[in-house]
C-alpha cells in the first residue's frame, strides 16, 4: 500500500505554495527561479510514495541550469530543447547540508503537517540560494562540472565540453571529449553510439568557434 492520495496532495501542494513564497515558479514537475540572465535555480522534490507504510518520503534535489549550455547540448545531440529539464548541475539537499536531507511525512494533524512542510522548504531555501549564486557564472559552472560532484556522469560528459567551449577554452574542451571517447573503449551500446555522434557535431562546432575567435 502506498501513501494516501490525500497525504501526497497535501504535502506536494503545501510545498508548492511555500516555494512560491520564496519566488519559485512551478514548471511541470520542478520549481525554478531566475538567478541571473539565462541561469535558473532549480528545485526538484523527488518522492517515494510506494513504501508500503502509508508514508511519503521527499528527497529534495537542488540544481542550477545554464540555458546556453543546455541549448547547445540539445542542438549538438539532435534533441529537442527543454527549457527546464534537466539541470546542468545538481545535488541532493543531503549532500549540501552534510546531514539527513530526506523528509518523511505521514498522516497527522494538519497543523503538524504544515510545520513539517515549512521546515523542509525553509531548509531547501537556506541551502538553495547560496548554491545558486555560487554557480551562476559559466566559469563556476565549468568548475563544478569538472569536479564530478554535481550531477550524473552520463549528463556531465556532454555538458563539460560545451561549457568549456562557450568559455573559449576550445583545446581544453576537445581534450575533454577525447578523454571521454577513450574511456568508451570498444563499447557499442546505444549510449556509446549517441556520444560518438555528439562528438562529430561537437568537433565541427568547436572548429568553427575557434576560427571565429
PyMOL commands that place a pseudoatom at each C-alpha (Angstrom):
pseudoatom trace, name=CA, resn=UNK, resi=1, chain=A, elem=C, hetatm=0, pos=[0.000, 0.000, 0.000]
pseudoatom trace, name=CA, resn=UNK, resi=2, chain=A, elem=C, hetatm=0, pos=[1.304, 3.432, -0.915]
pseudoatom trace, name=CA, resn=UNK, resi=3, chain=A, elem=C, hetatm=0, pos=[0.914, 6.796, 0.729]
pseudoatom trace, name=CA, resn=UNK, resi=4, chain=A, elem=C, hetatm=0, pos=[-2.688, 8.051, 0.722]
pseudoatom trace, name=CA, resn=UNK, resi=5, chain=A, elem=C, hetatm=0, pos=[-3.519, 10.422, -2.120]
pseudoatom trace, name=CA, resn=UNK, resi=6, chain=A, elem=C, hetatm=0, pos=[-4.735, 12.992, 0.418]
pseudoatom trace, name=CA, resn=UNK, resi=7, chain=A, elem=C, hetatm=0, pos=[-1.309, 12.995, 2.070]
pseudoatom trace, name=CA, resn=UNK, resi=8, chain=A, elem=C, hetatm=0, pos=[0.533, 13.328, -1.238]
pseudoatom trace, name=CA, resn=UNK, resi=9, chain=A, elem=C, hetatm=0, pos=[-1.693, 16.207, -2.357]
pseudoatom trace, name=CA, resn=UNK, resi=10, chain=A, elem=C, hetatm=0, pos=[-1.343, 17.986, 0.991]
pseudoatom trace, name=CA, resn=UNK, resi=11, chain=A, elem=C, hetatm=0, pos=[2.458, 17.741, 1.096]
pseudoatom trace, name=CA, resn=UNK, resi=12, chain=A, elem=C, hetatm=0, pos=[3.105, 18.500, -2.579]
pseudoatom trace, name=CA, resn=UNK, resi=13, chain=A, elem=C, hetatm=0, pos=[0.556, 21.309, -2.635]
pseudoatom trace, name=CA, resn=UNK, resi=14, chain=A, elem=C, hetatm=0, pos=[1.867, 22.813, 0.576]
pseudoatom trace, name=CA, resn=UNK, resi=15, chain=A, elem=C, hetatm=0, pos=[5.468, 22.658, -0.666]
pseudoatom trace, name=CA, resn=UNK, resi=16, chain=A, elem=C, hetatm=0, pos=[4.453, 24.269, -3.970]
pseudoatom trace, name=CA, resn=UNK, resi=17, chain=A, elem=C, hetatm=0, pos=[2.797, 27.144, -2.115]
pseudoatom trace, name=CA, resn=UNK, resi=18, chain=A, elem=C, hetatm=0, pos=[5.743, 27.655, 0.214]
pseudoatom trace, name=CA, resn=UNK, resi=19, chain=A, elem=C, hetatm=0, pos=[8.287, 27.584, -2.613]
pseudoatom trace, name=CA, resn=UNK, resi=20, chain=A, elem=C, hetatm=0, pos=[6.176, 30.163, -4.442]
pseudoatom trace, name=CA, resn=UNK, resi=21, chain=A, elem=C, hetatm=0, pos=[6.560, 32.418, -1.409]
pseudoatom trace, name=CA, resn=UNK, resi=22, chain=A, elem=C, hetatm=0, pos=[10.326, 32.273, -1.994]
pseudoatom trace, name=CA, resn=UNK, resi=23, chain=A, elem=C, hetatm=0, pos=[9.905, 33.306, -5.636]
pseudoatom trace, name=CA, resn=UNK, resi=24, chain=A, elem=C, hetatm=0, pos=[9.908, 29.908, -7.351]
pseudoatom trace, name=CA, resn=UNK, resi=25, chain=A, elem=C, hetatm=0, pos=[7.605, 29.030, -10.218]
pseudoatom trace, name=CA, resn=UNK, resi=26, chain=A, elem=C, hetatm=0, pos=[6.280, 25.508, -10.720]
pseudoatom trace, name=CA, resn=UNK, resi=27, chain=A, elem=C, hetatm=0, pos=[7.367, 24.198, -14.139]
pseudoatom trace, name=CA, resn=UNK, resi=28, chain=A, elem=C, hetatm=0, pos=[5.520, 20.925, -14.675]
pseudoatom trace, name=CA, resn=UNK, resi=29, chain=A, elem=C, hetatm=0, pos=[7.299, 18.804, -12.051]
pseudoatom trace, name=CA, resn=UNK, resi=30, chain=A, elem=C, hetatm=0, pos=[10.143, 21.107, -10.920]
pseudoatom trace, name=CA, resn=UNK, resi=31, chain=A, elem=C, hetatm=0, pos=[10.445, 24.596, -9.460]
pseudoatom trace, name=CA, resn=UNK, resi=32, chain=A, elem=C, hetatm=0, pos=[12.685, 27.269, -10.964]
pseudoatom trace, name=CA, resn=UNK, resi=33, chain=A, elem=C, hetatm=0, pos=[13.765, 30.815, -10.244]
pseudoatom trace, name=CA, resn=UNK, resi=34, chain=A, elem=C, hetatm=0, pos=[15.944, 33.123, -12.348]
pseudoatom trace, name=CA, resn=UNK, resi=35, chain=A, elem=C, hetatm=0, pos=[19.214, 33.849, -10.578]
pseudoatom trace, name=CA, resn=UNK, resi=36, chain=A, elem=C, hetatm=0, pos=[20.986, 35.592, -13.490]
pseudoatom trace, name=CA, resn=UNK, resi=37, chain=A, elem=C, hetatm=0, pos=[20.169, 36.218, -17.152]
pseudoatom trace, name=CA, resn=UNK, resi=38, chain=A, elem=C, hetatm=0, pos=[19.886, 32.788, -18.761]
pseudoatom trace, name=CA, resn=UNK, resi=39, chain=A, elem=C, hetatm=0, pos=[20.505, 30.951, -15.488]
pseudoatom trace, name=CA, resn=UNK, resi=40, chain=A, elem=C, hetatm=0, pos=[17.846, 29.170, -13.442]
pseudoatom trace, name=CA, resn=UNK, resi=41, chain=A, elem=C, hetatm=0, pos=[17.932, 27.951, -9.889]
pseudoatom trace, name=CA, resn=UNK, resi=42, chain=A, elem=C, hetatm=0, pos=[16.189, 24.594, -9.791]
pseudoatom trace, name=CA, resn=UNK, resi=43, chain=A, elem=C, hetatm=0, pos=[14.442, 22.506, -7.123]
pseudoatom trace, name=CA, resn=UNK, resi=44, chain=A, elem=C, hetatm=0, pos=[13.085, 19.006, -7.598]
pseudoatom trace, name=CA, resn=UNK, resi=45, chain=A, elem=C, hetatm=0, pos=[11.099, 17.178, -4.942]
pseudoatom trace, name=CA, resn=UNK, resi=46, chain=A, elem=C, hetatm=0, pos=[11.864, 13.531, -5.570]
pseudoatom trace, name=CA, resn=UNK, resi=47, chain=A, elem=C, hetatm=0, pos=[9.318, 11.420, -3.779]
pseudoatom trace, name=CA, resn=UNK, resi=48, chain=A, elem=C, hetatm=0, pos=[8.743, 7.825, -2.813]
pseudoatom trace, name=CA, resn=UNK, resi=49, chain=A, elem=C, hetatm=0, pos=[5.090, 7.081, -2.152]
pseudoatom trace, name=CA, resn=UNK, resi=50, chain=A, elem=C, hetatm=0, pos=[5.117, 3.288, -2.529]
pseudoatom trace, name=CA, resn=UNK, resi=51, chain=A, elem=C, hetatm=0, pos=[6.953, 2.417, 0.672]
pseudoatom trace, name=CA, resn=UNK, resi=52, chain=A, elem=C, hetatm=0, pos=[4.202, 0.126, 1.914]
pseudoatom trace, name=CA, resn=UNK, resi=53, chain=A, elem=C, hetatm=0, pos=[3.827, 2.012, 5.206]
pseudoatom trace, name=CA, resn=UNK, resi=54, chain=A, elem=C, hetatm=0, pos=[1.351, 4.779, 4.282]
pseudoatom trace, name=CA, resn=UNK, resi=55, chain=A, elem=C, hetatm=0, pos=[4.158, 7.343, 4.486]
pseudoatom trace, name=CA, resn=UNK, resi=56, chain=A, elem=C, hetatm=0, pos=[5.593, 9.757, 1.920]
pseudoatom trace, name=CA, resn=UNK, resi=57, chain=A, elem=C, hetatm=0, pos=[9.340, 10.293, 1.573]
pseudoatom trace, name=CA, resn=UNK, resi=58, chain=A, elem=C, hetatm=0, pos=[10.591, 13.501, -0.066]
pseudoatom trace, name=CA, resn=UNK, resi=59, chain=A, elem=C, hetatm=0, pos=[14.218, 13.804, -1.197]
pseudoatom trace, name=CA, resn=UNK, resi=60, chain=A, elem=C, hetatm=0, pos=[14.827, 17.411, -2.369]
pseudoatom trace, name=CA, resn=UNK, resi=61, chain=A, elem=C, hetatm=0, pos=[17.358, 17.963, -5.162]
pseudoatom trace, name=CA, resn=UNK, resi=62, chain=A, elem=C, hetatm=0, pos=[18.885, 21.365, -5.914]
pseudoatom trace, name=CA, resn=UNK, resi=63, chain=A, elem=C, hetatm=0, pos=[20.278, 22.354, -9.281]
pseudoatom trace, name=CA, resn=UNK, resi=64, chain=A, elem=C, hetatm=0, pos=[21.450, 25.174, -11.492]
pseudoatom trace, name=CA, resn=UNK, resi=65, chain=A, elem=C, hetatm=0, pos=[20.554, 25.287, -15.163]
pseudoatom trace, name=CA, resn=UNK, resi=66, chain=A, elem=C, hetatm=0, pos=[22.630, 27.292, -17.634]
pseudoatom trace, name=CA, resn=UNK, resi=67, chain=A, elem=C, hetatm=0, pos=[20.339, 27.763, -20.619]
pseudoatom trace, name=CA, resn=UNK, resi=68, chain=A, elem=C, hetatm=0, pos=[23.051, 28.401, -23.219]
pseudoatom trace, name=CA, resn=UNK, resi=69, chain=A, elem=C, hetatm=0, pos=[24.846, 25.204, -22.242]
pseudoatom trace, name=CA, resn=UNK, resi=70, chain=A, elem=C, hetatm=0, pos=[21.610, 23.229, -22.368]
pseudoatom trace, name=CA, resn=UNK, resi=71, chain=A, elem=C, hetatm=0, pos=[20.581, 24.717, -25.709]
pseudoatom trace, name=CA, resn=UNK, resi=72, chain=A, elem=C, hetatm=0, pos=[23.900, 23.780, -27.321]
pseudoatom trace, name=CA, resn=UNK, resi=73, chain=A, elem=C, hetatm=0, pos=[23.895, 20.295, -25.805]
pseudoatom trace, name=CA, resn=UNK, resi=74, chain=A, elem=C, hetatm=0, pos=[20.414, 19.678, -27.189]
pseudoatom trace, name=CA, resn=UNK, resi=75, chain=A, elem=C, hetatm=0, pos=[21.330, 21.032, -30.625]
pseudoatom trace, name=CA, resn=UNK, resi=76, chain=A, elem=C, hetatm=0, pos=[24.555, 19.064, -30.907]
pseudoatom trace, name=CA, resn=UNK, resi=77, chain=A, elem=C, hetatm=0, pos=[22.772, 15.886, -29.851]
pseudoatom trace, name=CA, resn=UNK, resi=78, chain=A, elem=C, hetatm=0, pos=[19.892, 16.461, -32.235]
pseudoatom trace, name=CA, resn=UNK, resi=79, chain=A, elem=C, hetatm=0, pos=[17.436, 16.620, -29.339]
pseudoatom trace, name=CA, resn=UNK, resi=80, chain=A, elem=C, hetatm=0, pos=[14.511, 18.915, -28.631]
pseudoatom trace, name=CA, resn=UNK, resi=81, chain=A, elem=C, hetatm=0, pos=[15.464, 21.724, -26.271]
pseudoatom trace, name=CA, resn=UNK, resi=82, chain=A, elem=C, hetatm=0, pos=[13.531, 21.559, -22.997]
pseudoatom trace, name=CA, resn=UNK, resi=83, chain=A, elem=C, hetatm=0, pos=[13.576, 24.917, -21.163]
pseudoatom trace, name=CA, resn=UNK, resi=84, chain=A, elem=C, hetatm=0, pos=[13.540, 23.426, -17.658]
pseudoatom trace, name=CA, resn=UNK, resi=85, chain=A, elem=C, hetatm=0, pos=[14.769, 19.823, -17.534]
pseudoatom trace, name=CA, resn=UNK, resi=86, chain=A, elem=C, hetatm=0, pos=[17.418, 18.701, -16.693]
pseudoatom trace, name=CA, resn=UNK, resi=87, chain=A, elem=C, hetatm=0, pos=[19.538, 20.988, -14.514]
pseudoatom trace, name=CA, resn=UNK, resi=88, chain=A, elem=C, hetatm=0, pos=[23.088, 21.488, -15.736]
pseudoatom trace, name=CA, resn=UNK, resi=89, chain=A, elem=C, hetatm=0, pos=[24.441, 20.574, -12.303]
pseudoatom trace, name=CA, resn=UNK, resi=90, chain=A, elem=C, hetatm=0, pos=[22.566, 19.148, -9.338]
pseudoatom trace, name=CA, resn=UNK, resi=91, chain=A, elem=C, hetatm=0, pos=[22.998, 17.729, -5.869]
pseudoatom trace, name=CA, resn=UNK, resi=92, chain=A, elem=C, hetatm=0, pos=[20.647, 16.245, -3.287]
pseudoatom trace, name=CA, resn=UNK, resi=93, chain=A, elem=C, hetatm=0, pos=[19.946, 18.521, -0.361]
pseudoatom trace, name=CA, resn=UNK, resi=94, chain=A, elem=C, hetatm=0, pos=[21.554, 15.927, 1.923]
pseudoatom trace, name=CA, resn=UNK, resi=95, chain=A, elem=C, hetatm=0, pos=[24.874, 16.380, 0.095]
pseudoatom trace, name=CA, resn=UNK, resi=96, chain=A, elem=C, hetatm=0, pos=[24.859, 20.153, 0.505]
pseudoatom trace, name=CA, resn=UNK, resi=97, chain=A, elem=C, hetatm=0, pos=[23.596, 20.111, 4.077]
pseudoatom trace, name=CA, resn=UNK, resi=98, chain=A, elem=C, hetatm=0, pos=[26.007, 17.296, 5.015]
pseudoatom trace, name=CA, resn=UNK, resi=99, chain=A, elem=C, hetatm=0, pos=[23.296, 15.656, 7.061]
pseudoatom trace, name=CA, resn=UNK, resi=100, chain=A, elem=C, hetatm=0, pos=[19.986, 13.926, 6.549]
pseudoatom trace, name=CA, resn=UNK, resi=101, chain=A, elem=C, hetatm=0, pos=[18.055, 15.646, 3.796]
pseudoatom trace, name=CA, resn=UNK, resi=102, chain=A, elem=C, hetatm=0, pos=[15.128, 13.269, 3.416]
pseudoatom trace, name=CA, resn=UNK, resi=103, chain=A, elem=C, hetatm=0, pos=[11.742, 14.180, 4.838]
pseudoatom trace, name=CA, resn=UNK, resi=104, chain=A, elem=C, hetatm=0, pos=[9.185, 11.595, 5.905]
pseudoatom trace, name=CA, resn=UNK, resi=105, chain=A, elem=C, hetatm=0, pos=[5.545, 12.593, 6.096]
pseudoatom trace, name=CA, resn=UNK, resi=106, chain=A, elem=C, hetatm=0, pos=[2.638, 10.606, 7.464]
pseudoatom trace, name=CA, resn=UNK, resi=107, chain=A, elem=C, hetatm=0, pos=[-0.999, 11.286, 8.188]
pseudoatom trace, name=CA, resn=UNK, resi=108, chain=A, elem=C, hetatm=0, pos=[-1.449, 13.509, 11.182]
pseudoatom trace, name=CA, resn=UNK, resi=109, chain=A, elem=C, hetatm=0, pos=[-2.889, 16.770, 12.339]
pseudoatom trace, name=CA, resn=UNK, resi=110, chain=A, elem=C, hetatm=0, pos=[-2.968, 19.464, 9.660]
pseudoatom trace, name=CA, resn=UNK, resi=111, chain=A, elem=C, hetatm=0, pos=[-1.026, 21.911, 11.817]
pseudoatom trace, name=CA, resn=UNK, resi=112, chain=A, elem=C, hetatm=0, pos=[1.772, 19.387, 12.381]
pseudoatom trace, name=CA, resn=UNK, resi=113, chain=A, elem=C, hetatm=0, pos=[1.946, 18.611, 8.678]
pseudoatom trace, name=CA, resn=UNK, resi=114, chain=A, elem=C, hetatm=0, pos=[2.156, 22.324, 7.885]
pseudoatom trace, name=CA, resn=UNK, resi=115, chain=A, elem=C, hetatm=0, pos=[5.083, 22.677, 10.295]
pseudoatom trace, name=CA, resn=UNK, resi=116, chain=A, elem=C, hetatm=0, pos=[6.896, 19.779, 8.640]
pseudoatom trace, name=CA, resn=UNK, resi=117, chain=A, elem=C, hetatm=0, pos=[6.393, 21.252, 5.166]
pseudoatom trace, name=CA, resn=UNK, resi=118, chain=A, elem=C, hetatm=0, pos=[7.556, 24.684, 6.310]
pseudoatom trace, name=CA, resn=UNK, resi=119, chain=A, elem=C, hetatm=0, pos=[10.676, 23.202, 7.897]
pseudoatom trace, name=CA, resn=UNK, resi=120, chain=A, elem=C, hetatm=0, pos=[11.519, 21.291, 4.701]
pseudoatom trace, name=CA, resn=UNK, resi=121, chain=A, elem=C, hetatm=0, pos=[11.059, 24.253, 2.378]
pseudoatom trace, name=CA, resn=UNK, resi=122, chain=A, elem=C, hetatm=0, pos=[12.866, 26.671, 4.692]
pseudoatom trace, name=CA, resn=UNK, resi=123, chain=A, elem=C, hetatm=0, pos=[15.826, 24.265, 4.760]
pseudoatom trace, name=CA, resn=UNK, resi=124, chain=A, elem=C, hetatm=0, pos=[15.727, 23.983, 0.968]
pseudoatom trace, name=CA, resn=UNK, resi=125, chain=A, elem=C, hetatm=0, pos=[15.822, 27.774, 0.645]
pseudoatom trace, name=CA, resn=UNK, resi=126, chain=A, elem=C, hetatm=0, pos=[18.659, 28.105, 3.160]
pseudoatom trace, name=CA, resn=UNK, resi=127, chain=A, elem=C, hetatm=0, pos=[20.927, 25.913, 1.045]
pseudoatom trace, name=CA, resn=UNK, resi=128, chain=A, elem=C, hetatm=0, pos=[19.489, 26.581, -2.404]
pseudoatom trace, name=CA, resn=UNK, resi=129, chain=A, elem=C, hetatm=0, pos=[20.155, 30.283, -2.782]
pseudoatom trace, name=CA, resn=UNK, resi=130, chain=A, elem=C, hetatm=0, pos=[23.865, 30.139, -1.813]
pseudoatom trace, name=CA, resn=UNK, resi=131, chain=A, elem=C, hetatm=0, pos=[24.257, 27.141, -4.155]
pseudoatom trace, name=CA, resn=UNK, resi=132, chain=A, elem=C, hetatm=0, pos=[22.554, 29.021, -6.993]
pseudoatom trace, name=CA, resn=UNK, resi=133, chain=A, elem=C, hetatm=0, pos=[24.633, 32.149, -6.525]
pseudoatom trace, name=CA, resn=UNK, resi=134, chain=A, elem=C, hetatm=0, pos=[27.894, 30.211, -6.251]
pseudoatom trace, name=CA, resn=UNK, resi=135, chain=A, elem=C, hetatm=0, pos=[27.305, 28.583, -9.660]
pseudoatom trace, name=CA, resn=UNK, resi=136, chain=A, elem=C, hetatm=0, pos=[25.567, 31.337, -11.597]
pseudoatom trace, name=CA, resn=UNK, resi=137, chain=A, elem=C, hetatm=0, pos=[28.603, 32.150, -13.749]
pseudoatom trace, name=CA, resn=UNK, resi=138, chain=A, elem=C, hetatm=0, pos=[29.642, 29.933, -16.633]
pseudoatom trace, name=CA, resn=UNK, resi=139, chain=A, elem=C, hetatm=0, pos=[33.161, 29.711, -15.196]
pseudoatom trace, name=CA, resn=UNK, resi=140, chain=A, elem=C, hetatm=0, pos=[31.837, 28.439, -11.869]
pseudoatom trace, name=CA, resn=UNK, resi=141, chain=A, elem=C, hetatm=0, pos=[29.582, 26.022, -13.740]
pseudoatom trace, name=CA, resn=UNK, resi=142, chain=A, elem=C, hetatm=0, pos=[32.572, 24.589, -15.618]
pseudoatom trace, name=CA, resn=UNK, resi=143, chain=A, elem=C, hetatm=0, pos=[34.494, 24.125, -12.369]
pseudoatom trace, name=CA, resn=UNK, resi=144, chain=A, elem=C, hetatm=0, pos=[31.533, 22.314, -10.814]
pseudoatom trace, name=CA, resn=UNK, resi=145, chain=A, elem=C, hetatm=0, pos=[31.126, 20.061, -13.839]
pseudoatom trace, name=CA, resn=UNK, resi=146, chain=A, elem=C, hetatm=0, pos=[34.836, 19.274, -13.824]
pseudoatom trace, name=CA, resn=UNK, resi=147, chain=A, elem=C, hetatm=0, pos=[34.712, 18.329, -10.127]
pseudoatom trace, name=CA, resn=UNK, resi=148, chain=A, elem=C, hetatm=0, pos=[32.316, 15.457, -10.779]
pseudoatom trace, name=CA, resn=UNK, resi=149, chain=A, elem=C, hetatm=0, pos=[30.490, 16.261, -7.548]
pseudoatom trace, name=CA, resn=UNK, resi=150, chain=A, elem=C, hetatm=0, pos=[27.305, 17.660, -9.026]
pseudoatom trace, name=CA, resn=UNK, resi=151, chain=A, elem=C, hetatm=0, pos=[25.299, 15.508, -11.377]
pseudoatom trace, name=CA, resn=UNK, resi=152, chain=A, elem=C, hetatm=0, pos=[25.347, 12.233, -13.236]
pseudoatom trace, name=CA, resn=UNK, resi=153, chain=A, elem=C, hetatm=0, pos=[28.388, 11.218, -15.328]
pseudoatom trace, name=CA, resn=UNK, resi=154, chain=A, elem=C, hetatm=0, pos=[26.235, 10.385, -18.375]
pseudoatom trace, name=CA, resn=UNK, resi=155, chain=A, elem=C, hetatm=0, pos=[24.980, 14.004, -18.387]
pseudoatom trace, name=CA, resn=UNK, resi=156, chain=A, elem=C, hetatm=0, pos=[28.170, 15.772, -17.299]
pseudoatom trace, name=CA, resn=UNK, resi=157, chain=A, elem=C, hetatm=0, pos=[30.124, 14.192, -20.172]
pseudoatom trace, name=CA, resn=UNK, resi=158, chain=A, elem=C, hetatm=0, pos=[28.107, 16.312, -22.628]
pseudoatom trace, name=CA, resn=UNK, resi=159, chain=A, elem=C, hetatm=0, pos=[27.903, 19.491, -20.590]
pseudoatom trace, name=CA, resn=UNK, resi=160, chain=A, elem=C, hetatm=0, pos=[31.518, 19.974, -19.509]
pseudoatom trace, name=CA, resn=UNK, resi=161, chain=A, elem=C, hetatm=0, pos=[32.995, 20.252, -23.029]
pseudoatom trace, name=CA, resn=UNK, resi=162, chain=A, elem=C, hetatm=0, pos=[30.169, 22.548, -24.137]
pseudoatom trace, name=CA, resn=UNK, resi=163, chain=A, elem=C, hetatm=0, pos=[30.698, 24.830, -21.138]
pseudoatom trace, name=CA, resn=UNK, resi=164, chain=A, elem=C, hetatm=0, pos=[34.447, 24.958, -21.813]
pseudoatom trace, name=CA, resn=UNK, resi=165, chain=A, elem=C, hetatm=0, pos=[33.872, 25.759, -25.475]
pseudoatom trace, name=CA, resn=UNK, resi=166, chain=A, elem=C, hetatm=0, pos=[31.464, 28.572, -24.594]
pseudoatom trace, name=CA, resn=UNK, resi=167, chain=A, elem=C, hetatm=0, pos=[34.214, 29.993, -22.378]
pseudoatom trace, name=CA, resn=UNK, resi=168, chain=A, elem=C, hetatm=0, pos=[36.567, 29.978, -25.375]
pseudoatom trace, name=CA, resn=UNK, resi=169, chain=A, elem=C, hetatm=0, pos=[38.683, 27.142, -23.970]
pseudoatom trace, name=CA, resn=UNK, resi=170, chain=A, elem=C, hetatm=0, pos=[38.437, 25.156, -27.190]
pseudoatom trace, name=CA, resn=UNK, resi=171, chain=A, elem=C, hetatm=0, pos=[41.531, 22.974, -26.877]
pseudoatom trace, name=CA, resn=UNK, resi=172, chain=A, elem=C, hetatm=0, pos=[40.576, 22.004, -23.335]
pseudoatom trace, name=CA, resn=UNK, resi=173, chain=A, elem=C, hetatm=0, pos=[37.049, 21.218, -24.494]
pseudoatom trace, name=CA, resn=UNK, resi=174, chain=A, elem=C, hetatm=0, pos=[38.343, 18.946, -27.257]
pseudoatom trace, name=CA, resn=UNK, resi=175, chain=A, elem=C, hetatm=0, pos=[40.734, 17.224, -24.843]
pseudoatom trace, name=CA, resn=UNK, resi=176, chain=A, elem=C, hetatm=0, pos=[37.789, 16.522, -22.542]
pseudoatom trace, name=CA, resn=UNK, resi=177, chain=A, elem=C, hetatm=0, pos=[35.843, 14.913, -25.376]
pseudoatom trace, name=CA, resn=UNK, resi=178, chain=A, elem=C, hetatm=0, pos=[38.818, 12.818, -26.456]
pseudoatom trace, name=CA, resn=UNK, resi=179, chain=A, elem=C, hetatm=0, pos=[39.320, 11.577, -22.906]
pseudoatom trace, name=CA, resn=UNK, resi=180, chain=A, elem=C, hetatm=0, pos=[35.665, 10.565, -22.723]
pseudoatom trace, name=CA, resn=UNK, resi=181, chain=A, elem=C, hetatm=0, pos=[35.951, 8.774, -26.056]
pseudoatom trace, name=CA, resn=UNK, resi=182, chain=A, elem=C, hetatm=0, pos=[38.972, 6.873, -24.812]
pseudoatom trace, name=CA, resn=UNK, resi=183, chain=A, elem=C, hetatm=0, pos=[37.008, 5.803, -21.742]
pseudoatom trace, name=CA, resn=UNK, resi=184, chain=A, elem=C, hetatm=0, pos=[34.350, 4.288, -24.012]
pseudoatom trace, name=CA, resn=UNK, resi=185, chain=A, elem=C, hetatm=0, pos=[36.849, 1.869, -25.456]
pseudoatom trace, name=CA, resn=UNK, resi=186, chain=A, elem=C, hetatm=0, pos=[35.092, -0.631, -27.746]
pseudoatom trace, name=CA, resn=UNK, resi=187, chain=A, elem=C, hetatm=0, pos=[31.637, -0.135, -26.291]
pseudoatom trace, name=CA, resn=UNK, resi=188, chain=A, elem=C, hetatm=0, pos=[28.882, -0.329, -28.903]
pseudoatom trace, name=CA, resn=UNK, resi=189, chain=A, elem=C, hetatm=0, pos=[25.799, 0.168, -26.727]
pseudoatom trace, name=CA, resn=UNK, resi=190, chain=A, elem=C, hetatm=0, pos=[23.297, 2.908, -27.540]
pseudoatom trace, name=CA, resn=UNK, resi=191, chain=A, elem=C, hetatm=0, pos=[24.772, 5.379, -25.043]
pseudoatom trace, name=CA, resn=UNK, resi=192, chain=A, elem=C, hetatm=0, pos=[28.222, 4.951, -26.582]
pseudoatom trace, name=CA, resn=UNK, resi=193, chain=A, elem=C, hetatm=0, pos=[26.848, 5.403, -30.093]
pseudoatom trace, name=CA, resn=UNK, resi=194, chain=A, elem=C, hetatm=0, pos=[24.985, 8.547, -29.033]
pseudoatom trace, name=CA, resn=UNK, resi=195, chain=A, elem=C, hetatm=0, pos=[28.115, 10.052, -27.540]
pseudoatom trace, name=CA, resn=UNK, resi=196, chain=A, elem=C, hetatm=0, pos=[30.201, 9.297, -30.625]
pseudoatom trace, name=CA, resn=UNK, resi=197, chain=A, elem=C, hetatm=0, pos=[27.572, 11.004, -32.791]
pseudoatom trace, name=CA, resn=UNK, resi=198, chain=A, elem=C, hetatm=0, pos=[27.702, 14.013, -30.469]
pseudoatom trace, name=CA, resn=UNK, resi=199, chain=A, elem=C, hetatm=0, pos=[31.495, 14.223, -30.752]
pseudoatom trace, name=CA, resn=UNK, resi=200, chain=A, elem=C, hetatm=0, pos=[31.326, 14.611, -34.546]
pseudoatom trace, name=CA, resn=UNK, resi=201, chain=A, elem=C, hetatm=0, pos=[28.898, 17.533, -34.290]
pseudoatom trace, name=CA, resn=UNK, resi=202, chain=A, elem=C, hetatm=0, pos=[30.866, 18.970, -31.385]
pseudoatom trace, name=CA, resn=UNK, resi=203, chain=A, elem=C, hetatm=0, pos=[34.161, 18.856, -33.290]
pseudoatom trace, name=CA, resn=UNK, resi=204, chain=A, elem=C, hetatm=0, pos=[32.686, 20.809, -36.210]
pseudoatom trace, name=CA, resn=UNK, resi=205, chain=A, elem=C, hetatm=0, pos=[31.130, 23.360, -33.867]
pseudoatom trace, name=CA, resn=UNK, resi=206, chain=A, elem=C, hetatm=0, pos=[34.333, 23.920, -31.878]
pseudoatom trace, name=CA, resn=UNK, resi=207, chain=A, elem=C, hetatm=0, pos=[36.421, 24.295, -35.041]
pseudoatom trace, name=CA, resn=UNK, resi=208, chain=A, elem=C, hetatm=0, pos=[34.005, 26.938, -36.299]
pseudoatom trace, name=CA, resn=UNK, resi=209, chain=A, elem=C, hetatm=0, pos=[34.129, 28.782, -32.979]
pseudoatom trace, name=CA, resn=UNK, resi=210, chain=A, elem=C, hetatm=0, pos=[37.933, 28.639, -32.806]
pseudoatom trace, name=CA, resn=UNK, resi=211, chain=A, elem=C, hetatm=0, pos=[38.200, 30.033, -36.344]
pseudoatom trace, name=CA, resn=UNK, resi=212, chain=A, elem=C, hetatm=0, pos=[35.859, 32.892, -35.467]
pseudoatom trace, name=CA, resn=UNK, resi=213, chain=A, elem=C, hetatm=0, pos=[37.994, 33.929, -32.449]
for i in range(1, 213): cmd.bond("trace and resi %d" % i, "trace and resi %d" % (i + 1))
show_as sticks, trace
zoom trace
